[in-house]
C-alpha cells in the first residue's frame, strides 16, 4: 500500500507500472482474502484446535486480520479505479471504497465509482465482503460462543 501511495503522484510518467502494480496488489488481495476465508472458516468448523492459541488470542488475530483487509484492499482498489482524469482524489476514493465494502455498509459505492468499473471488475469487492463475513460472522461469533475449555484458557 505504501508503495502504491508513493507511486500515485508519478503515474503520469510511469504508466507502464500500472499493470504491474495492479497484478501485484490483485494477487495479494485475492490470495490473502482466500487465506483468511479458509483459515478462519476451517478453524470455526474444527472441533479440536490445531494450534495452542486460546480464545482471546484467536479473537485478537481475527481483529488484526479484519483491519488488515482494509489496508491491502485500499491499495488494490486504488489501482483498480485508477483514471487519468481523477488522480487527485484516487487515494481518498480507494479508502472510501475499502471502508464501504469492508463494513458492509455500502457495496454500491464500488459499483458506481467515478472511474466506472467494467462489469466483470465489479465482482472484486465481493471477495472482500466474503473475507469480512468469514471473520465477523463465522469466527468472532464462534469464538465468543465456545466454552473456555476447548481453547486452553
C-alpha positions as CSV (number, residue, x, y, z in Angstrom):
1,X,0.0,0.0,0.0
2,X,2.8,2.4,0.9
3,X,4.5,1.7,-2.5
4,X,1.2,2.3,-4.3
5,X,0.7,5.6,-2.4
6,X,4.2,6.7,-3.3
7,X,3.8,5.9,-7.0
8,X,0.5,7.6,-7.5
9,X,1.9,11.2,-7.9
10,X,4.2,9.9,-10.6
11,X,1.8,7.7,-12.5
12,X,1.6,10.1,-15.4
13,X,5.3,9.4,-16.1
14,X,5.3,5.8,-15.0
15,X,2.2,4.5,-16.8
16,X,4.0,1.2,-17.6
17,X,3.9,0.4,-13.8
18,X,0.1,0.5,-13.5
19,X,-0.5,-3.1,-14.8
20,X,2.4,-4.4,-12.8
21,X,1.2,-2.8,-9.5
22,X,-2.4,-3.9,-10.3
23,X,-1.2,-7.5,-10.7
24,X,0.9,-7.4,-7.5
25,X,-1.9,-5.8,-5.5
26,X,-4.5,-8.0,-7.1
27,X,-2.6,-11.2,-6.3
28,X,-2.2,-10.1,-2.7
29,X,-5.8,-9.1,-2.5
30,X,-7.2,-12.4,-3.8
31,X,-4.7,-14.7,-2.1
32,X,-4.9,-13.1,1.4
33,X,-8.7,-12.9,1.3
34,X,-8.9,-16.6,0.3
35,X,-6.3,-17.4,3.0
36,X,-8.5,-15.6,5.6
37,X,-11.7,-17.2,4.4
38,X,-10.1,-20.7,4.5
39,X,-8.1,-20.4,7.7
40,X,-10.9,-18.8,9.8
41,X,-13.6,-20.9,8.2
42,X,-11.9,-24.2,8.8
43,X,-10.9,-23.2,12.3
44,X,-14.5,-22.5,13.2
45,X,-15.7,-25.9,12.0
46,X,-12.8,-27.8,13.5
47,X,-13.8,-29.3,16.9
48,X,-10.2,-29.7,18.1
49,X,-8.0,-26.7,17.6
50,X,-4.7,-27.3,15.7
51,X,-2.8,-24.5,17.4
52,X,-2.2,-23.7,21.0
53,X,-3.9,-20.3,20.8
54,X,-6.5,-19.6,23.4
55,X,-9.9,-17.9,22.7
56,X,-8.6,-14.4,23.3
57,X,-5.6,-14.8,21.1
58,X,-7.8,-16.1,18.4
59,X,-10.1,-13.0,18.7
60,X,-7.0,-10.8,18.6
61,X,-5.8,-12.5,15.5
62,X,-9.3,-12.1,13.9
63,X,-9.4,-8.4,14.7
64,X,-5.9,-7.8,13.3
65,X,-6.9,-9.7,10.1
66,X,-10.1,-7.6,9.9
67,X,-8.1,-4.4,9.8
68,X,-5.5,-5.9,7.5
69,X,-8.3,-6.5,5.0
70,X,-8.9,-2.7,4.8
71,X,-5.2,-1.9,4.3
72,X,-4.5,-4.2,1.4
73,X,-7.9,-3.6,-0.2
74,X,-7.1,0.2,-0.3
75,X,-4.0,-0.4,-2.5
76,X,-5.8,-2.8,-4.7
77,X,-8.9,-0.6,-5.2
78,X,-6.6,2.4,-5.8
79,X,-5.0,0.7,-8.8
80,X,-8.3,-0.8,-9.9
81,X,-10.2,2.5,-10.1
82,X,-7.2,4.5,-11.5
83,X,-8.2,7.0,-14.1
84,X,-6.1,9.7,-15.6
85,X,-8.8,12.3,-15.0
86,X,-9.4,11.6,-11.4
87,X,-5.9,11.1,-9.8
88,X,-6.3,13.9,-7.3
89,X,-8.9,12.0,-5.2
90,X,-7.7,8.5,-6.0
91,X,-6.4,7.7,-2.5
92,X,-9.5,9.1,-0.8
93,X,-11.8,7.2,-3.2
94,X,-9.9,3.9,-2.6
95,X,-10.1,4.4,1.2
96,X,-13.8,5.1,0.9
97,X,-14.3,2.1,-1.3
98,X,-12.5,-0.2,1.1
99,X,-14.3,1.1,4.1
100,X,-17.7,0.9,2.5
101,X,-17.1,-2.7,1.3
102,X,-15.4,-3.9,4.5
103,X,-18.1,-2.6,6.8
104,X,-20.8,-3.9,4.6
105,X,-22.4,-0.5,4.6
106,X,-22.4,0.5,1.0
107,X,-21.2,-2.0,-1.5
108,X,-22.9,0.0,-4.2
109,X,-20.2,2.7,-3.9
110,X,-17.8,0.3,-5.7
111,X,-20.4,-0.3,-8.3
112,X,-20.8,3.3,-9.2
113,X,-17.3,4.6,-8.8
114,X,-16.4,7.7,-10.8
115,X,-14.0,5.7,-13.0
116,X,-16.8,3.4,-14.0
117,X,-15.6,-0.2,-13.3
118,X,-16.2,-2.6,-16.1
119,X,-19.0,-5.1,-15.2
120,X,-16.6,-8.0,-14.5
121,X,-14.4,-5.8,-12.3
122,X,-17.4,-5.1,-10.1
123,X,-17.1,-8.7,-8.8
124,X,-13.8,-8.0,-6.9
125,X,-15.3,-6.1,-4.0
126,X,-17.3,-9.2,-3.1
127,X,-14.1,-11.1,-2.4
128,X,-13.5,-8.6,0.4
129,X,-17.1,-9.0,1.5
130,X,-16.7,-12.8,1.9
131,X,-13.5,-12.4,3.8
132,X,-15.1,-9.8,6.1
133,X,-18.1,-12.1,6.6
134,X,-15.9,-15.0,7.4
135,X,-14.2,-13.0,10.2
136,X,-17.3,-11.3,11.6
137,X,-20.0,-13.9,11.2
138,X,-18.1,-17.2,11.4
139,X,-15.0,-16.5,13.5
140,X,-16.0,-13.9,16.0
141,X,-19.4,-15.4,16.8
142,X,-18.0,-18.9,17.2
143,X,-15.0,-17.8,19.3
144,X,-17.2,-15.9,21.7
145,X,-19.8,-18.8,22.0
146,X,-17.3,-21.6,22.5
147,X,-16.6,-22.8,26.0
148,X,-13.3,-21.9,27.5
149,X,-12.0,-25.5,27.8
150,X,-11.7,-26.0,24.1
151,X,-9.2,-23.2,23.7
152,X,-6.7,-23.7,26.5
153,X,-7.7,-20.8,28.8
